[in-house]
């Protein structure tokens, strides 16, 4: 039985055509930004909703802030194939995926679509097992730009790595550049060679404690982060109502410092001012999208819940820093230049949420951070 994984790996690329470009051919030079239907709508999706979300991404300014993918998650397809092909549910998507992709593209946006390595998706719709070539070719013909590939209901004796490698190879050879998002609910050491981004965690929920757990899990893989190699601690919950605006701002700060994909999951058609301002803060987004592709890590802690994270930026004289108060009461916090890799001396500090230069500080910066809040600053050495 030990031979099975190797045999399946050998079979992984059969049927996908001639050799194509290597995986991770810079299809996602910065962490993908977009919107996904699952967190807010689950299976309650249809083409009218997706069109309205695309419209809202433009009219709210999210497109201008950098969001580009409109991703349709599980439940767009029928439970069974027709003539060997995945089919959009005609009741929910009567125009089909191609027409929807055309609409999204006309807005200057890109379309993402969900499938699964198994016989069935997590919601028991048709999966891609043993139809990877057909599905990749259909995705390309429809104009899909991004595929989220899930991990439910695998075939008997199938091999997870082989299944994902097979779809990656088929996408490489489908004739269209398609970003590949691995959704295995946890990290495998084969993923950086296969995906443009990969889930390092289980699913997020719209709760403070769960969000903090994902931050801690994702941090251990920071050394893998690089252009077209992104650790994914799951999607944003900002605006969905389970956390406070302060806590949502903390999620955005931490996702930015971790160079995580910024995939919104709220109803873009009706957002509070606070939600929109959080999602479209261009200075915070610039930290996430910094072309160096480094993931920030925890560099200081005065106790287990007063944490300082720092991220290297393209300019060697600059660092992005998050001071994160996970306690139930406000507290002063300090970042020291030596802890974030800057030489002792004077540095300029800018608050990226207040959009304000705070001044010049010698060797360290101290600030009061409210409960469950973050302060996100850019520190620029002046030596």
Secondary structure as GFF3:
##gff-version 3
##sequence-region A 1 383
A	DSSP	alpha_helix	4	11	.	.	.	ID=ss1
A	DSSP	beta_strand	33	36	.	.	.	ID=ss2
A	DSSP	alpha_helix	38	41	.	.	.	ID=ss3
A	DSSP	alpha_helix	47	59	.	.	.	ID=ss4
A	DSSP	alpha_helix	62	65	.	.	.	ID=ss5
A	DSSP	beta_strand	69	72	.	.	.	ID=ss6
A	DSSP	alpha_helix	96	106	.	.	.	ID=ss7
A	DSSP	beta_strand	110	116	.	.	.	ID=ss8
A	DSSP	alpha_helix	132	142	.	.	.	ID=ss9
A	DSSP	beta_strand	146	150	.	.	.	ID=ss10
A	DSSP	alpha_helix	160	172	.	.	.	ID=ss11
A	DSSP	beta_strand	179	182	.	.	.	ID=ss12
A	DSSP	three_ten_helix	191	193	.	.	.	ID=ss13
A	DSSP	beta_strand	197	199	.	.	.	ID=ss14
A	DSSP	alpha_helix	208	219	.	.	.	ID=ss15
A	DSSP	three_ten_helix	222	224	.	.	.	ID=ss16
A	DSSP	beta_strand	230	232	.	.	.	ID=ss17
A	DSSP	alpha_helix	245	257	.	.	.	ID=ss18
A	DSSP	beta_strand	262	264	.	.	.	ID=ss19
A	DSSP	alpha_helix	273	279	.	.	.	ID=ss20
A	DSSP	alpha_helix	282	288	.	.	.	ID=ss21
A	DSSP	beta_strand	297	303	.	.	.	ID=ss22
A	DSSP	beta_strand	306	312	.	.	.	ID=ss23
A	DSSP	beta_strand	318	325	.	.	.	ID=ss24
A	DSSP	beta_strand	331	336	.	.	.	ID=ss25
A	DSSP	three_ten_helix	337	340	.	.	.	ID=ss26
A	DSSP	beta_strand	346	351	.	.	.	ID=ss27
A	DSSP	beta_strand	356	362	.	.	.	ID=ss28
A	DSSP	beta_strand	364	369	.	.	.	ID=ss29
A	DSSP	beta_strand	374	381	.	.	.	ID=ss30
###
